[in-house]
Amino acid sequence: MQGVFDAEGSVLKTRNVISIGSKNKKLLSVCKELLKEMKINCGNICKSNGDIMKFCIYGKYNLRLFRDKIGFSHPNKLQKLNLLLSP
């Protein structure tokens, strides 16, 4: 799952959000279900731009769970997430 978020995810510093987008709704559904199993809450899958679908993970608690259980290997995304969660 980390690879999917490294490739398709983004960290929005101004809104305490991690979002993931793809044309493949099935991929997003599987990711959302796996996150749910890890007790990481996220929003609904919705249409973004054109045929891109996306969902978001909101709130510092869920972002911490994401970082601790999945994280990023992409250096810029990891740095943004760590800055967002620093005290």
Secondary structure, 3 states (H helix, E strand, C coil): CHHHHHHHEEEECCCCEEEEEECCHHHHHHHHHHHHHCCCCCCCCEECCCCCEEEEEECHHHHHHHHHHCCCCCHHHHHHHHHHHCC
